[in-house]
Structures are given as structure tokens and as C-alpha cells.
């Protein structure tokens, strides 16, 4: 499943970059994230609860930040497994100054693969759930940035 979009955040690019690199902020803003613990440089162990329709479960896995060009762009790779299946994905973020530098336009794109019971819920439901999770993430991130202003 491919995902792609952009979101404007009311904070300068350096602050958005810092927030996207902070595991404590990411743990609070990623929907369903229960823990994000450092394993090494730019690598984290993640525990996440995910529910799609009647299929729900806890996933454990890893997230790795790669190809970092502060404060402009980076990519990430993630893998997670649980009793109801697996979720693997890659993503890329590009941060562009907006609003004369007072805001940031975040461009994102990614590819997500799911398997097991979770894949059985259907493509349309997976698409709707991913869009909802992206919206919740950016809403929570915007609140974090506003709180830290």
C-alpha cells in the first residue's frame, strides 16, 4: 500500500525536525504507540497497538532512521510483528520552509506491507485506517509543537 501527502505545521523547520527526531515526542504522537526505546544510534524498539475493524493486536518491532540531511529530509524503515500478522514499511520525509520560515510543509511518502489476519480486512479499510492514523499523528505533532512554543 502506498501512502503520500503533505501537511503544514505552524512551526519553523528546525523545530519540526527536532520533534521528528525526539523519541519521547514520537511515542506520544504516533497513534497506538505504547513504547519507543533507543536500541542504538537512530534505531528504536517499538511497541504499538493497532486495531483495524475487528482485527486488533499488539505489534513489537524496530524503527530505523536513515539518510538524514538535517533539517531537510530523512527516511525510515520499520518492521513489526504480532499475533495478528506483520507490518513492514519504508517512508521518506522532506521538510520545506513555508510562511516565510514561520511554518513548515512536511512532504511524506511511504510503502507499507501487511500480512496475516490484518491483511484480510481489505484494501479499502486499510487505506482508510492509514489516512486516519496519519491525520491523528499530525494533529498530535501540531499540539506538541504548539505546547513547546
C-alpha angles and dihedrals in degrees: 000000000000122000127189139160147110137250132193117222124194096234135084117269094251091056093047090049091051092049092050089052096048112096092201092056092044091050089054096045105040107092111246095006110146099172140005111184126178115249096175140316108340093346126109140182111229134198115193138174114218129184125184115173107309093340115092136155150140119268127200121196150115136281121199126189113215143172093026118188104174124248096357112058150341140170133221139202124204137181129183137176133191141154091278096051141279140298121201125173151157128210143178130208127196120187119206125184113245137176093035090307096308092102138035131223110213114203114196136180134168150157121232127190123193131185141176124035091338091063090057095071092080137254096267093055091045090052092050092047093049091051090049092049092049090051092049091048094053092043090053092044091051089052091050091050091048091049091050094048 
